[in-house]
Amino acid sequence: MLESKAIDVERLRADFPILSRKVRGKRLVYLDNAATTQRPQVVIDSLVRFYSNYNSNVHRSVHTLGEEATAAYEGSRKKTAAFVGARPQDLVFVRGTTEATNLVSFAWGDKNMKKGDVIVVTTMEHHSNIVPWQMLAKRSGAILKYVGLNPDGTLDLGSFEALLREAPRLVAFTHCSNVLGTINDAAKLCAMAKEAGATTLVDGAQAVPHMPVDVGAIDSDFYAFSGHKMLGPTGIGALVARRGLLEEMDPFQTGGEMIREVFDDHSTWNDIPYKFEAGTVNIADGIALGAAVDYLESIGMERVRAHEVSLLDYAMNELTAIRGIRLYGPMDTRLRAGVISFNYADVHPHDLATILDEEGVAIRSGHHCAQPLMRWLDVPAASRASFYVYNSHDDVDALKLAIEKAGRIFKV
């Protein structure tokens, strides 16, 4: 049950310095949150505080700065793990979802995939959950196959079941589509894949920021997400994985910190998760991710989800009233995250985004790193408005007015 207490958006916006700026003389209406979110002052302050007060490397020095930095970094790991229902020792810090997927592709894939094995992904995947598996298939001789979609942009379970009958070695899918907004039942899909004997990887980049996520309940083998999509800095994210898999995998990168002992002719590895965190880690951004987690926890992820459903209901009602607009993805807002992709008459998405920018409205245009999905939609590109905690009905109204202005310019 979603909590009924609404988010006080006006109060919350004051926490985000960038939202006070103007773009081309207009109030900034930031609707590109699926690409990256803005940062509250507390996250920015955490970065400044680290560099100003206790900048040091971690896990090495016994001096005061080193001890303080290590405590803050590992404290953030604990917070981030708890945020998604994981144990800190099962969470590897990475640069983001893309690096997490590549880590699995090399460290798990090269050891486990062989010629003729099947890898299953879906047509709605981001390129970062397609290309690593294409490369793994090329290296190993495995075969990459795609789950189809229903006309409303939901996953075709019949197609999924048919591919599971081929006994795939790996099943990788997105928890939420960055284009369609489709929310996949990750726990159900993982259970089906597990029954077929497959290892699972879930791309949680668009899920963890927007709804409660419990990786234990999902029961995936690997679950990846990015900090910059959840109010944190760029360059930090996490891979949550089964302990046994991490123990069996070879390191993705080698160097300092990830070793236990180095001899002339061989080396042994550090404990997990440090085995997969070679070199000087992204300390400042790792600590700041913990500040972002604290901020989201203070709001409550049930409230975040309820707020976005409310925004989706309003936005989809307003946008469908515009003549010539076509929305993609499920129309039932219970089945989608806070993303609306669309095309407007014959106006190219880049032209539309340019007009909207003149009104201070920031959206995304292009193929959204999902070209197989664009081909399924039979369009070269689309416009995308994506919402977060600091968006409200007034942002939707500004979006609608800007689209209508574009319609007058292009004589729609």
Protein Blocks (a to p, Z undefined) as FASTA:
>chain_A
ZZfbdcdfklmmmmmmklmpceehiacddfblmmpccddfklmmmmmmmmmmmgccehkb
mcfklmmmmmmmmmmmmmmmmmnopafklpccdfbjklmmmmmmmmmmmmmgcghiacdd
dfkbcfklmmmmmmmmmmnopacddddddfkopacfklmmmmmmnopabdcddfbdcklo
pacdfklmmmmmmmnopacdddfklmmmmoccdfklnopabdcddfklnopaehiacddd
dfklmmmpccfbgcehjambdcfkbccddddfklmmgcjddfklmmmmmmmmmmmmmnop
mlmmmmmmmmmmmmmmmmmmpghiacedjfblklpccbdcddehjbcfklmmmmmmmnop
acdedjhopaklmmmnopabdcdddddfkbcfklmmmmmmmmmmmmmmnoZZ
